[in-house]
Amino acid sequence: ECEFSYHANSERVIEDQNKGIYKSILTWDFSKLEKNVDFSIEIVPIRDCINKESAIKFKETIVLSSKDENFKKKDSKEIGILDYMTKCFKWRIILVDTKTSCRKVTDWKFVSFINN
């Protein structure tokens, strides 16, 4: 199994207290990774939020990748309910060592913009 030193997290923050709507702040730090490691964050907006991680109805996947020109190794992204027009999403990290072809894919993490 590959070992990669990085940090990624999502935090739910109240956006509209009266409506019980939250936003998510996705933060990451890939600055300790070797230059030969490609990494990406996959974000999948979910249409059937009631099923959480087991959902099968999705919108188009958004990929934030180290190959993107403007991607920063240490950064954050604020995601709100209107950004993907869904009530929830799931996300995961994919890391690939281009020298050894070693690949790590994290488990999906589920985030809801509303109280379930």
Buried (B, 14 or more C-beta within 10 A) or exposed (E): EEEBEBEBEBEEEEBEEEEEBBBBEBBBBBEEBEEEBBBBBBBBBBBBBEEBEEBEEBBEEBEBEBEEEEBEEEEEBEBBBEBBEBBBBBBBBBBBBEEEEBEBEBEBBBBBBEEE
